[in-house]
Amino acid sequence: MSRFRPPMSHLSQMGRMSQMSRQSEIGQFETGRQSKIGLLSRPTGRTRRVLAATVTLAVACTTLTGCFDESSPHDAVRDFLVGWQSGDYDLAAARTDGDLATVRKALAGVKLELDAASFRFRIKSIGLDGDASRADFRAEVDLGENNPLWVYDGALPLHLVDGVWKVRWSPSVLHPQLKEGQRFAVDLRPTPRQPVVDKAGDQLQSPQFLYVAGVVPAQLGAQAEQVVEQFSEITRFPQDRLLSRIMSSPPGRFVPLAHFGRTRYQSIADKLKAIPQITVDTQPQPFAAKEPKDLVGKVSALTPETEQKLGGPQRAGDSVGQSGLQKAYQDKLTGSTQTRVVILDQGGTEVALLKEWSGRKNQSVKTTIDSAIQGAAERAVADTETSALVAVDKTTGEIRAVATRGLHQEKDALAGKFPAGTTFSIVAADALVKAGVSTKLKLSCPAERTVGGARFVEAGQVAGQAGGSSPTFKDNFAKGCVTALASLARRVDAAGLARSAKLFGIGQPWRLPLKSFSGSMPALSSDADKARAIAGQNVQVSPLSMALIAGAVGSGTWRPPVLVTDPKTLGTTADTVAAPQLQPVPIDPKVRTALTAMMKAGTAGTPAQGGRGQVYGVAAPAGDEGSRQRWFVGWQGDVAIAVLARNYDPAAVAGAFFMGLHDGV
């Protein structure tokens, strides 16, 4: 007996052969195979691993002289595996001792039964024992649709037939556990989409029914291709993908082919009912967003267009997040499908489990939204035409509510870029107090003032007395007198203003899974620039960034915003590129004491102070004196807010909000 074991090698690597003519033959075979394999690729849009399809065998001999001068097991193994891998089933069948039609059908059936994107083989060893031989190989089967590789070990028994080596044919050649009359199947079990929830764990979506159209393969018989053709024509899903899914599924299990929303289903319902083999079921899914709707986001059933992007009509959950957190956390909410490769008998009964992958576990996305606070915010803006209200927890930076009218909750309330107006004097006061400016400093509030060549106008204001004396810095802050505040530009340097802006988060790279804007302030090169900054005319902010500024004064520490507490990692969209998480920044106690007193005065006699308990804040135009947009920025208890309203008093919105929190209605 003679036996050899070459080192394990990929079939795509060329080994040494004992005869140069043999190398030439194999080289010619590879060239011809490449062009044919190219025709077997899946249609564009199906996500598949790209695997080389050109294969050869590498068999190293113990000597460099001829291992097989005559017909060798190597030739048979090479041609059989090359034919199987490349789809040239005639080549593979010719290297067996079985009936050619039977072998061709079996090999083609394996590809359909596994819905395989590709096969790849490696030779582990070839043994020779007289007139018998055995080749051990490793198979890698790409199950596609973002499923894992199935890797298993197999064996090819060979013997001499009329002096030519042949693979001894039986189903076990395809897999050691496969027997006559049995077949492979892939059992896919997607998990339902998980919800987005508020801080208490309650869903921020209402159930919405999807219409699930599918078939039971065993009921199709010889009509499978006809049914798929009709279904594809109606729905525009790729015909080959639908058929592959049916053919690879257990015959007695319902196979969903497509999911439809109500509108889409109603448009094609009559056509689907005309195909008797198609069954339509309804499934409740957490799709209909509750407030804050823009942040929660929209979800849709998979369409042929999104299938082209995502790969295959049957992905986990069969739903796609289109916006908001549903889009940002698509992979977390849908997870991945449980996949099982099994063997079935002729009756469709599972007789063996060959491999199982549990798939990535999906999970709900837990937000910081407080539904009670969100409800109060919605009611507070209900009477406005254009407004945004953002509420945060002053002690954590967690976003509790985002409500808008005529604006978008993400694009405007979180990511909008609006002039800060004199509400930015909160930030400027930090720099001014640190520079030694007393809140008791007397400042007149003229109707007009020029600072460094920049002109400022206090609309409707006539310089006058406050309580028999000139108003103070505190008084002018409280009523947002732009001419008085701008006059302080010469009392602070640009670096001091820049430091204070950074301390309150302006321009800082905080992390949120949705688009947001932390604010911006330009370089300040003159007194005019500083005056415009104190007046908030060259500073841009979002309602979110201003709510965080109010929270910083209220708590004594500026904190970055938080919207999602679980999962800890950000979403997957391009808008969620990770940046280093900002750390909380304490406010100077002396500054906080001064600002607290100033913001208490800012709400005296205003609608913001209409509720129970003290409200601290300041109201001002958003921009110059002609702006029809106004701000209110402040806090009560643990809740800090920023309100931006057009043609409406934002202080009244704030008062209604805080009253709603107390009343719980």
C-alpha positions in Angstrom: 0.0 0.0 0.0 1.2 3.4 -0.8 -0.3 6.6 0.8 0.5 10.3 0.7 -1.0 13.4 2.4 -0.3 16.7 0.7 -0.5 19.9 2.8 -3.9 21.6 3.0 -4.4 24.1 0.2 -7.0 26.3 -1.5 -8.2 24.9 -4.8 -7.4 28.3 -6.3 -3.7 27.7 -5.8 -1.7 25.8 -8.4 0.5 23.1 -7.0 3.5 21.5 -8.7 2.7 18.6 -11.0 5.1 16.1 -12.2 4.6 16.8 -15.9 4.8 20.1 -17.6 2.0 19.0 -20.0 -0.3 18.5 -17.0 0.3 22.1 -15.9 -0.6 23.3 -19.4 -3.8 21.3 -19.4 -4.9 22.7 -16.1 -4.0 26.3 -17.1 -6.1 26.0 -20.2 -9.0 24.6 -18.1 -8.9 27.5 -15.7 -9.1 30.1 -18.5 -12.1 28.5 -20.0 -13.8 28.2 -16.6 -13.5 31.9 -15.7 -15.7 33.2 -18.5 -18.3 30.7 -17.8 -18.4 31.4 -14.1 -19.0 35.1 -14.7 -22.4 34.2 -16.1 -23.4 32.6 -12.8 -23.2 35.7 -10.7 -26.3 37.0 -8.9 -28.2 40.1 -10.2 -26.9 43.4 -9.0 -28.3 44.4 -5.6 -28.1 41.1 -3.8 -25.5 41.4 -1.1 -23.1 38.5 -1.5 -19.5 37.8 -0.6 -17.3 37.8 -3.7 -15.6 34.5 -3.9 -13.2 33.4 -6.5 -14.8 30.7 -8.7 -11.7 29.5 -10.5 -10.3 26.4 -8.9 -7.4 24.0 -9.3 -6.0 21.4 -7.0 -2.6 21.6 -5.4 -1.2 18.2 -4.7 2.4 18.0 -3.4 4.2 14.7 -3.9 6.9 13.4 -1.6 9.3 13.6 -4.6 9.4 15.9 -7.6 9.1 13.0 -10.0 5.8 11.8 -11.3 3.2 11.0 -8.7 0.6 9.9 -11.2 2.0 9.2 -14.6 -1.3 7.6 -15.7 -4.8 8.5 -14.8 -4.8 9.7 -11.2 -7.3 10.4 -8.4 -6.1 13.9 -8.6 -7.7 14.4 -12.0 -11.0 13.1 -10.9 -11.1 15.1 -7.6 -10.0 18.2 -9.5 -12.7 18.0 -12.2 -15.4 17.0 -9.9 -14.9 19.8 -7.4 -14.2 22.4 -10.2 -17.4 21.4 -11.9 -19.4 21.5 -8.7 -18.0 24.9 -7.7 -18.4 26.5 -11.1 -21.8 25.1 -12.0 -20.4 22.9 -14.8 -22.3 19.8 -13.7 -21.6 17.9 -16.8 -17.8 18.1 -16.0 -18.5 17.0 -12.4 -20.9 14.2 -13.4 -18.4 12.7 -15.9 -15.9 12.2 -13.1 -18.3 9.9 -11.2 -19.5 6.4 -11.7 -23.1 7.5 -11.3 -25.8 8.1 -13.9 -24.9 11.4 -15.5 -28.5 12.9 -15.3 -28.9 11.8 -11.7 -25.6 13.5 -10.7 -26.3 16.6 -12.6 -29.7 16.9 -11.0 -28.3 16.3 -7.5 -25.6 19.0 -7.8 -27.9 21.5 -9.3 -30.4 20.7 -6.5 -27.9 21.4 -3.8 -27.5 24.9 -5.0 -31.2 25.5 -5.1 -31.9 23.8 -1.8 -29.3 25.9 0.0 -30.0 29.0 -2.0 -26.2 29.2 -2.2 -24.4 32.2 -3.6 -21.2 30.1 -4.1 -19.3 27.1 -3.1 -15.6 27.0 -2.4 -13.5 23.9 -1.7 -10.1 23.0 -0.1 -8.4 19.6 -0.3 -7.2 18.3 3.0 -5.7 15.1 1.8 -5.7 12.4 -0.9 -5.0 8.9 0.0 -4.2 6.0 -2.3 -4.6 2.3 -1.4 -4.3 0.1 -4.5 -7.4 0.4 -6.6 -9.1 2.6 -4.1 -8.6 6.2 -3.1 -10.1 8.8 -0.8 -10.0 12.6 -1.0 -10.9 14.6 2.2 -12.1 18.2 1.5 -13.5 21.2 3.3 -16.5 23.0 1.8 -17.4 26.6 2.3 -20.9 27.5 1.3 -22.0 31.1 1.1 -25.6 31.1 2.1 -25.9 34.7 1.1 -28.5 37.3 2.3 -25.9 38.4 4.9 -26.0 34.9 6.4 -22.8 33.2 7.6 -20.6 30.8 5.8 -21.4 27.2 6.3 -18.2 25.2 6.6 -18.2 21.4 6.7 -15.8 18.5 6.0 -16.6 15.9 3.3 -15.0 13.0 1.6 -14.8 11.7 -2.0 -14.3 7.9 -2.3 -12.7 6.9 -5.6 -12.0 3.7 -7.4 -10.8 2.6 -10.8 -13.4 2.0 -13.5 -11.8 0.6 -16.7 -8.5 2.1 -15.7 -9.9 5.5 -15.0 -10.4 7.0 -11.5 -14.0 7.8 -10.7 -15.8 9.3 -7.7 -17.9 6.6 -6.2 -21.3 8.3 -6.4 -23.8 8.5 -3.5 -25.6 11.4 -1.8 -22.9 11.2 1.0 -20.5 12.7 -1.5 -22.4 16.0 -1.1 -22.4 15.7 2.7 -21.5 12.8 4.9 -25.0 12.7 6.6 -27.0 13.0 3.4 -28.8 9.7 2.4 -30.8 8.6 -0.6 -34.2 10.3 -0.9 -33.1 13.2 1.4 -32.5 16.9 0.6 -31.0 20.0 2.2 -33.1 23.0 3.3 -32.4 26.3 4.9 -34.8 27.3 7.7 -34.8 31.1 8.2 -36.6 32.6 11.2 -36.5 36.4 11.4 -37.3 38.1 14.7 -39.9 40.9 14.8 -38.7 44.5 14.8 -38.2 45.9 18.3 -39.7 49.2 19.4 -38.2 52.6 20.3 -39.3 53.2 23.9 -39.4 56.2 26.4 -37.4 56.4 29.6 -40.1 54.3 31.4 -39.9 51.6 28.8 -43.3 52.4 27.1 -43.4 52.1 23.3 -43.1 55.3 21.3 -45.0 53.6 18.5 -48.5 52.3 18.0 -49.1 49.0 16.2 -49.5 49.2 12.4 -50.5 46.2 10.4 -48.3 44.8 7.6 -49.7 42.6 4.9 -47.5 39.5 4.5 -47.8 37.6 1.2 -46.3 34.2 0.9 -46.7 30.5 -0.1 -46.3 27.0 1.3 -43.8 25.3 -1.1 -45.5 21.9 -0.8 -48.7 23.3 -2.2 -47.1 24.7 -5.3 -46.1 21.5 -7.0 -45.0 22.0 -10.6 -46.5 25.5 -10.6 -43.8 27.2 -8.5 -42.1 29.0 -11.4 -45.5 30.2 -12.8 -46.6 31.5 -9.4 -43.3 33.3 -8.8 -43.5 34.8 -12.3 -47.0 36.2 -11.6 -46.0 37.5 -8.2 -42.9 39.1 -9.5 -44.8 40.9 -12.2 -47.2 42.4 -9.7 -44.7 43.3 -7.0 -41.5 43.9 -9.0 -39.4 41.8 -6.6 -36.7 39.8 -8.5 -38.1 36.5 -9.8 -35.0 34.5 -9.3 -34.7 35.6 -5.7 -38.2 34.7 -4.9 -37.9 31.2 -6.5 -34.6 30.5 -4.7 -36.2 31.4 -1.4 -39.1 29.0 -2.0 -36.9 26.1 -3.2 -34.5 26.4 -0.3 -37.3 26.5 2.4 -38.8 23.5 4.2 -41.8 22.5 2.0 -44.4 22.6 4.7 -43.5 25.9 6.2 -45.1 29.2 5.2 -42.6 31.3 3.2 -43.1 35.1 3.3 -42.2 36.6 0.0 -43.0 40.3 0.6 -44.5 42.6 3.1 -46.7 45.6 2.2 -48.1 48.6 4.0 -51.8 49.3 3.8 -51.7 51.7 0.9 -49.4 49.5 -1.2 -51.4 46.3 -0.4 -54.7 47.9 -1.3 -53.4 48.9 -4.7 -52.4 45.3 -5.6 -54.8 43.2 -3.5 -57.1 42.2 -6.3 -54.2 41.0 -8.4 -52.7 39.0 -5.5 -56.1 37.4 -4.8 -56.1 36.2 -8.4 -53.2 33.9 -7.6 -54.8 31.1 -5.5 -51.5 29.8 -4.2 -50.6 33.1 -2.6 -51.7 33.6 1.1 -51.9 37.0 2.7 -51.6 37.4 6.4 -51.6 40.5 8.6 -48.9 41.1 11.3 -48.9 44.0 13.8 -45.6 45.8 13.8 -44.5 48.8 16.0 -44.4 51.2 13.0 -46.7 54.2 13.7 -44.6 56.7 15.6 -45.9 58.6 18.6 -44.5 62.0 19.6 -41.8 63.1 19.2 -42.5 61.6 15.8 -39.6 63.1 13.9 -37.1 61.8 16.4 -38.7 58.3 16.6 -38.8 58.2 12.8 -40.7 56.4 10.1 -40.6 52.7 9.2 -41.6 51.1 6.0 -42.0 47.6 4.6 -39.2 46.5 2.3 -39.8 47.5 -1.3 -38.0 46.3 -4.4 -36.0 49.6 -4.3 -34.8 49.1 -0.8 -34.2 45.4 -1.4 -31.8 46.4 -4.1 -29.8 48.4 -1.5 -30.1 46.0 1.4 -29.9 42.6 -0.4 -32.7 40.2 -0.8 -36.4 40.5 -0.1 -36.3 38.6 3.2 -34.0 40.3 5.7 -34.6 40.3 9.4 -37.9 42.0 10.2 -38.7 42.9 6.6 -38.8 46.5 7.6 -36.6 49.5 7.0 -36.1 52.6 9.2 -36.4 55.6 6.9 -35.7 58.4 9.4 -35.0 59.3 13.0 -33.9 56.7 15.5 -35.6 54.0 13.4 -33.0 54.7 10.7 -30.1 55.4 13.0 -30.6 52.1 14.9 -31.8 49.9 12.0 -29.4 47.1 12.7 -30.1 47.1 16.4 -33.9 47.1 16.0 -34.0 44.4 13.4 -31.1 42.2 14.5 -30.5 39.3 12.1 -32.3 36.1 11.1 -31.8 32.8 12.9 -30.5 30.4 10.2 -30.6 26.6 10.3 -29.3 24.2 7.7 -31.2 20.9 7.9 -31.8 17.6 6.1 -35.3 16.7 5.2 -36.7 13.3 4.2 -39.1 12.8 1.3 -42.0 13.8 3.4 -40.4 17.1 4.3 -39.7 16.0 7.9 -36.5 17.3 9.4 -34.2 14.4 10.1 -30.9 16.2 10.9 -29.8 19.6 12.0 -26.4 20.3 10.3 -25.7 23.8 11.5 -27.5 26.6 13.4 -26.7 30.3 13.8 -28.8 32.2 16.3 -28.1 35.5 14.6 -27.3 38.8 16.2 -29.9 39.6 18.9 -32.0 42.6 18.2 -33.1 45.0 20.9 -35.3 47.9 21.7 -33.9 51.4 21.7 -34.4 53.2 25.0 -34.6 56.9 24.9 -34.6 59.6 27.6 -38.0 60.9 26.4 -40.5 61.4 29.3 -43.9 60.9 27.8 -45.6 63.0 30.5 -43.2 65.9 29.8 -43.6 65.3 26.1 -47.3 65.6 26.5 -47.0 68.9 28.3 -44.7 70.2 25.6 -47.1 69.3 22.9 -50.0 71.0 24.6 -47.9 74.1 25.2 -47.1 74.7 21.5 -50.5 73.7 20.3 -51.8 77.3 19.9 -48.7 78.5 18.0 -48.1 78.4 14.2 -44.3 78.2 14.2 -42.5 77.1 17.4 -40.1 74.6 18.9 -39.7 73.6 22.6 -36.9 71.4 23.8 -36.9 70.3 27.5 -33.9 68.6 29.1 -33.1 67.4 32.6 -30.8 70.0 34.0 -29.0 67.5 36.2 -28.2 65.0 33.5 -28.5 66.6 30.1 -31.1 64.0 29.1 -33.6 65.2 26.5 -37.1 64.9 28.0 -39.2 66.3 25.3 -39.1 67.9 21.8 -42.3 69.5 20.5 -42.7 71.7 17.4 -45.4 73.4 15.3 -44.5 74.2 11.7 -40.9 73.1 12.4 -39.1 69.7 12.2 -38.2 68.2 15.6 -34.8 67.0 14.4 -33.8 69.4 11.6 -35.0 72.5 13.5 -35.3 71.8 17.3 -32.1 69.7 17.5 -30.1 70.8 14.5 -31.5 74.2 13.6 -29.2 77.2 13.3 -30.9 80.4 14.7 -29.5 83.7 15.9 -29.2 83.6 19.6 -30.3 87.2 20.3 -29.8 88.6 23.7 -30.4 85.2 25.3 -26.7 84.7 24.6 -26.1 87.3 27.3 -26.3 84.2 29.6 -23.0 83.1 28.2 -21.6 86.6 27.9 -22.4 87.2 31.5 -20.1 84.4 32.5 -17.2 86.2 30.8 -18.3 89.6 32.1 -18.6 88.6 35.7 -15.2 86.8 35.5 -13.8 90.0 34.1 -15.0 91.9 37.2 -18.2 93.5 35.9 -20.8 93.8 38.7 -24.4 93.0 38.1 -25.2 96.2 39.9 -23.3 98.3 37.3 -25.4 101.2 36.1 -26.2 101.0 32.4 -28.5 103.2 30.4 -30.7 101.6 27.8 -30.9 104.1 24.9 -33.0 103.6 21.8 -29.8 103.5 19.7 -26.1 102.9 20.4 -23.0 102.4 18.3 -20.2 100.2 19.5 -17.0 100.0 17.5 -18.9 101.1 14.4 -21.7 98.6 14.9 -25.2 100.1 15.3 -27.7 98.6 17.8 -31.3 99.6 18.2 -33.7 98.8 21.1 -37.1 98.9 19.4 -39.6 101.0 21.1 -37.2 101.9 23.9 -36.8 105.4 25.4 -34.0 105.9 27.8 -35.5 106.3 31.3 -35.2 105.5 34.9 -35.9 102.3 36.7 -37.2 102.9 40.2 -35.8 106.4 40.2 -32.3 105.4 39.2 -30.5 104.2 36.1 -31.1 100.5 35.4 -28.3 98.0 36.2 -26.6 95.3 34.3 -29.0 92.9 36.0 -32.1 95.0 34.9 -30.9 95.3 31.3 -30.2 91.5 31.2 -33.7 90.8 32.5 -35.4 92.8 29.8 -32.9 92.0 27.1 -31.9 95.6 26.3 -29.6 95.2 23.4 -28.1 98.7 23.5 -27.1 98.4 27.1 -25.7 94.9 26.8 -23.7 95.8 23.6 -22.0 98.6 25.5 -20.2 96.1 27.7 -18.1 94.8 24.8 -15.1 97.0 25.9 -15.1 95.5 29.4 -14.3 91.9 28.2 -11.7 90.5 25.9 -12.4 88.2 22.9 -10.6 85.3 24.5 -12.8 85.5 27.6 -16.0 85.4 25.5 -14.6 82.4 23.6 -13.8 80.5 26.8 -17.2 81.1 28.1 -18.9 80.0 24.9 -16.9 76.7 25.0 -17.7 76.2 28.7 -21.4 76.3 27.8 -21.0 73.9 24.9 -21.1 76.3 22.0 -19.4 74.6 19.0 -18.5 71.5 21.0 -18.6 68.0 19.3 -21.2 66.3 21.4 -22.5 62.9 20.5 -26.1 62.2 19.5 -27.5 59.5 17.2 -29.4 62.2 15.3 -28.4 65.4 13.6 -27.9 68.3 16.1 -26.2 71.6 16.3 -24.2 72.8 19.4 -23.9 76.4 18.2 -21.2 78.5 16.6 -19.5 81.9 17.3 -17.0 83.5 14.9 -13.6 84.8 15.8 -14.0 88.1 17.5 -11.4 90.6 16.2 -13.0 94.0 17.3 -15.2 95.7 19.8 -18.0 95.6 17.2 -17.6 91.8 16.9 -17.7 91.4 20.7 -20.8 93.7 20.9 -22.6 91.6 18.3 -21.7 88.4 20.2 -23.0 89.8 23.5 -26.2 90.7 21.7 -26.3 87.3 20.0 -26.3 88.7 16.5 -23.3 86.8 15.2 -23.9 83.7 17.3 -26.0 80.8 16.0 -27.6 78.2 18.3 -30.3 75.5 18.3 -33.2 75.2 20.7 -31.3 72.2 22.1 -28.1 74.0 22.7 -30.0 76.8 24.5 -31.9 74.4 26.7 -28.6 72.9 27.8 -27.3 76.4 28.6 -30.3 77.0 30.8 -29.8 73.6 32.5 -26.1 74.5 33.2 -27.1 77.6 35.2 -29.9 75.7 36.9 -27.7 72.8 38.0 -24.3 74.5 38.2 -22.8 72.2 35.6 -23.0 72.1 31.8 -23.7 68.7 30.5 -23.7 67.3 26.9 -27.1 66.1 25.6 -28.3 62.5 25.9 -31.1 61.0 23.9 -30.5 57.2 24.0 -29.4 55.3 27.0 -29.5 51.8 25.5 -27.8 50.6 23.4 -24.7 52.4 24.6 -23.2 52.6 21.1 -24.4 55.0 18.5 -26.5 54.2 15.5 -25.1 53.1 12.1 -25.9 56.0 9.8 -23.3 58.4 8.4 -24.7 61.1 10.7 -23.6 59.3 13.8 -19.8 59.4 13.4 -18.5 58.8 16.9 -16.7 61.7 18.6 -15.1 61.7 22.1 -17.9 62.1 24.6 -17.7 65.5 26.3 -17.4 65.6 30.0 -19.6 67.8 32.3 -18.1 71.3 32.9 -18.9 73.0 36.3 -20.0 76.7 36.3 -18.1 79.1 38.5 -20.2 79.4 41.7 -19.9 83.1 41.8 -21.1 83.3 38.2 -24.0 80.9 38.8 -25.2 83.0 41.8 -25.2 86.1 39.7 -27.0 84.4 36.8 -29.6 82.8 39.0 -30.6 86.2 40.4 -30.5 87.7 36.9 -32.7 85.0 35.4 -35.1 85.2 38.4 -35.6 88.8 37.5 -36.0 87.9 33.8 -39.3 86.1 34.4 -40.8 88.6 36.9 -44.2 89.8 35.6 -44.0 87.6 32.5 -46.4 84.8 31.4 -43.6 82.4 32.1 -44.1 82.9 35.8 -47.8 82.1 35.7 -47.4 78.6 37.2 -46.6 77.4 40.7 -43.0 77.6 41.8 -40.3 79.9 40.7 -39.3 80.0 37.0 -35.9 81.3 36.1 -35.3 82.6 32.6 -34.9 85.3 30.0 -36.8 86.2 26.9 -35.4 88.1 23.8 -35.8 88.5 20.1 -34.0 85.8 18.0 -31.8 88.2 15.9 -32.0 91.9 15.4 -34.8 94.3 16.6 -36.9 93.5 13.6 -37.0 89.7 14.1 -40.4 88.1 14.5 -38.9 85.1 16.2 -38.3 85.3 19.9 -36.7 83.1 22.5 -37.5 82.1 26.1 -34.7 80.2 27.9 -35.0 79.1 31.5 -35.8 76.3 34.0 -38.1 75.3 36.8 -37.3 72.4 39.1 -35.2 69.8 37.3 -36.5 70.7 33.8 -34.7 73.3 31.7 -36.2 74.5 28.4 -35.7 76.6 25.4 -38.7 77.9 23.4 -38.4 79.5 20.0 -41.6 81.0 18.6 -42.5 83.1 15.6 -45.3 85.8 16.0 -46.1 84.4 19.5 -44.8 85.1 23.0 -42.4 82.3 23.9 -42.7 83.2 27.6 -46.4 82.3 27.3 -45.5 78.9 25.8 -43.1 78.4 28.7 -45.7 79.3 31.3 -48.2 76.9 29.7 -45.6 74.2 29.7 -44.6 74.5 33.4 -48.3 74.8 34.4 -49.0 71.6 32.4 -46.2 69.8 34.3 -47.8 70.7 37.6 -51.4 70.0 36.6 -50.6 66.8 34.7 -53.2 67.5 32.1 
